[in-house]
Amino acid sequence: MMDPTVSLAFLAAHTTRVRLGTGIIILPQRNPLVLAKELASLDVLSEGRLTVGLGIGYLKPEFDALGIPFTHKAARTEEYLKAMLAIWTQAQPQFAGRFVSFSGVQAFPHPVQKPHPEIVFGGHTPAAYARAAHHARGWYGFALDVERAAAAIDGVRAACRTVGRPLEQLEISVTPIPDRERLVPDADTARRYADLGVHRLIVFPRARDEAALLNAIGDAERTLIGRV
């Protein structure tokens, strides 16, 4: 997998309408101010087409390799997000927290989208559902079949109920579990996801080569786009 901000900047230069999203950036592994600058630049270059997908991570070896503590990931994630929002939205950005503090700084340009790009939280745990309900415009589930997606959406619904927020305020995105025999879901499967309340399917074809990937894109166009 390539770095998301680099690859999405490339895609932004070659497209005009397609939505660009990260799925996901592990926020506690990043410097929040540097990441805020990168994502604001990407939102400007794409003319406001960025969706920021975030998560807290679960692979300790990644954190060890980066020299970043594996503890307090959730608390750091929420604080880093608040710091990024300060950089994106405040005329004179400042933030004081347990893990990051700053003042007397500026970071231009600000994102095109106001007040900031859409935030989506990923993850398949009650804590992840709660982060989406509290802080995000949407929730993202990766590699879920219909049954697991249904259970996850029930979890998101319960988290929304806890914070007094209608589930309908969240956009639900799901990547179906990859299938090496069929690289994109058929129309019937896509309808089953839609019936659960999924707004967007993000397909992830495990193609062997470029030709197979192009065939999968053509299959998605024929079977899904405009038909579900």
C-alpha positions in Angstrom: 0.0 0.0 0.0 1.3 3.5 -0.9 1.2 6.5 1.4 -2.3 7.9 1.3 -1.5 11.6 1.1 1.0 11.1 -1.8 -1.2 8.7 -3.8 -4.4 10.8 -3.3 -2.6 13.9 -4.4 -1.7 12.1 -7.6 -5.3 11.0 -8.0 -6.5 14.6 -7.3 -4.4 15.8 -10.2 -6.1 13.3 -12.6 -9.7 13.6 -11.5 -12.3 16.3 -10.9 -15.3 14.7 -9.2 -14.3 11.5 -7.5 -14.3 11.7 -3.7 -10.9 11.0 -2.1 -10.6 9.3 1.3 -8.1 7.7 3.6 -9.1 4.3 5.0 -7.5 4.7 7.4 -4.6 6.8 8.8 -3.5 5.6 12.2 -3.6 8.9 14.0 -1.5 8.2 17.2 1.4 7.2 14.9 1.5 10.7 13.4 2.5 14.2 14.4 -0.9 15.9 14.4 0.4 19.3 13.2 2.4 17.8 10.3 -0.6 15.6 9.4 -3.0 18.6 9.5 -0.7 20.5 7.1 -0.6 17.5 4.7 -4.3 16.9 4.7 -5.2 20.6 4.4 -2.9 20.8 1.4 -4.6 17.7 -0.1 -8.0 19.2 0.4 -6.9 22.4 -1.4 -5.3 20.5 -4.3 -8.4 18.4 -4.7 -10.7 21.4 -4.4 -12.5 20.1 -1.3 -12.9 16.4 -2.1 -11.1 14.9 0.9 -12.6 12.6 3.5 -10.3 11.9 6.4 -10.5 8.4 7.7 -8.8 7.8 11.1 -8.2 5.0 13.5 -6.1 4.2 16.6 -4.2 1.1 15.3 -3.9 -2.3 16.8 -0.5 -3.7 15.7 2.0 -3.2 18.5 5.1 -4.0 16.3 4.2 -0.9 14.1 4.3 1.3 17.2 7.5 -0.3 18.4 9.2 0.2 15.1 8.3 3.9 15.1 9.3 4.3 18.8 5.8 5.4 19.7 4.1 4.2 22.9 1.3 1.6 22.4 -0.5 2.8 25.5 -3.1 5.5 25.7 -3.8 5.2 21.9 -7.4 6.3 22.2 -6.7 9.3 24.4 -3.9 10.4 22.1 -6.1 9.9 19.0 -8.9 12.1 20.4 -6.5 14.8 21.6 -4.6 14.8 18.3 -7.8 15.2 16.4 -8.7 18.2 18.5 -5.3 19.7 17.8 -5.8 19.2 14.1 -9.2 20.9 14.2 -7.6 23.8 16.0 -5.0 24.2 13.2 -7.7 24.0 10.6 -10.3 26.3 12.1 -8.8 28.8 14.5 -7.6 32.3 13.4 -4.8 32.0 16.0 -4.4 28.3 16.6 -3.6 27.1 20.1 -4.2 24.0 22.0 -3.1 22.7 25.4 -3.4 19.0 26.2 -1.8 16.1 27.9 0.0 14.8 24.7 0.3 17.9 22.5 0.4 21.7 23.2 1.1 24.6 21.0 0.4 28.3 20.5 1.8 31.2 18.4 1.7 29.1 15.2 0.0 29.3 11.9 -0.6 26.7 9.1 -1.9 27.9 5.7 -3.7 27.2 3.6 -6.7 26.1 5.6 -8.8 23.3 4.1 -11.3 24.3 1.4 -14.1 22.4 3.2 -15.6 24.4 6.1 -15.2 24.1 8.9 -13.0 21.2 8.0 -12.9 18.0 5.9 -15.3 15.2 6.9 -13.9 13.0 9.6 -14.6 9.2 9.6 -13.5 6.8 12.3 -12.8 3.2 11.5 -12.7 0.2 13.8 -14.8 -2.8 14.9 -15.0 -2.3 18.7 -17.4 -0.6 21.0 -14.8 2.1 21.6 -14.4 2.7 17.9 -18.2 3.0 17.5 -18.2 5.5 20.3 -15.5 7.6 18.7 -17.5 7.8 15.5 -20.6 8.7 17.3 -18.9 11.4 19.3 -16.4 12.9 16.9 -17.2 12.0 13.3 -19.3 12.4 10.2 -19.1 8.7 9.5 -17.9 5.2 10.4 -15.9 2.9 8.3 -15.8 -0.9 8.5 -13.0 -2.8 6.7 -13.2 -6.4 5.3 -16.7 -7.2 6.6 -19.2 -9.6 5.2 -22.9 -8.8 5.4 -23.4 -10.5 8.7 -20.4 -8.9 10.4 -21.4 -5.5 8.9 -24.9 -5.9 10.4 -23.4 -6.6 13.9 -21.0 -3.6 13.6 -23.8 -1.2 12.5 -25.8 -2.4 15.5 -22.8 -1.3 17.6 -22.7 2.1 15.9 -26.4 2.5 16.5 -26.0 1.7 20.2 -23.2 4.2 20.5 -25.2 6.9 18.8 -28.1 6.2 21.1 -25.8 6.6 24.1 -24.7 10.1 23.0 -28.2 11.1 21.8 -27.4 11.2 18.2 -29.5 9.7 15.4 -27.6 7.0 13.4 -28.9 8.7 10.3 -26.4 11.5 10.9 -23.5 9.2 10.3 -22.5 8.0 6.8 -21.7 4.3 6.9 -19.0 3.0 4.6 -17.9 -0.6 4.3 -15.3 -2.5 2.4 -16.7 -6.0 1.7 -14.5 -8.9 2.7 -12.1 -9.5 -0.2 -12.9 -12.5 -2.4 -10.2 -13.8 -4.8 -12.8 -15.5 -7.0 -15.0 -12.4 -7.4 -13.1 -9.2 -7.0 -16.2 -6.9 -6.6 -19.5 -7.9 -5.0 -22.5 -8.6 -7.2 -25.6 -6.4 -7.3 -27.5 -8.7 -4.9 -24.8 -8.6 -2.3 -24.5 -4.8 -2.6 -28.3 -4.5 -2.0 -27.9 -6.5 1.1 -25.3 -4.1 2.4 -27.6 -1.2 1.4 -30.5 -2.7 3.3 -28.4 -2.6 6.4 -27.9 1.1 6.1 -24.6 1.1 4.3 -24.2 4.3 2.2 -20.9 3.5 0.5 -19.2 0.3 -0.5 -15.4 0.8 -0.9 -14.2 -2.2 -2.9 -10.7 -3.5 -2.4 -10.0 -6.0 -5.3 -7.0 -8.2 -4.6 -6.0 -8.2 -8.3 -3.0 -10.2 -9.5 -1.9 -7.6 -12.0 -3.0 -4.5 -13.8 -5.2 -6.3 -16.3 -7.1 -8.1 -13.5 -7.6 -4.8 -11.7 -9.0 -3.1 -14.9 -11.3 -6.0 -15.3 -12.5 -5.6 -11.7 -13.2 -1.9 -12.3 -15.2 -2.7 -15.5 -17.1 -5.4 -13.5 -18.0 -2.8 -10.9 -19.2 -0.4 -13.5 -21.4 -3.0 -15.2 -22.8 -4.6 -12.1 -22.9 -1.9 -9.4 -22.7 1.7 -10.6 -26.2 3.1 -11.1 -27.9 -0.2 -10.4 -28.1 -0.3 -6.6 
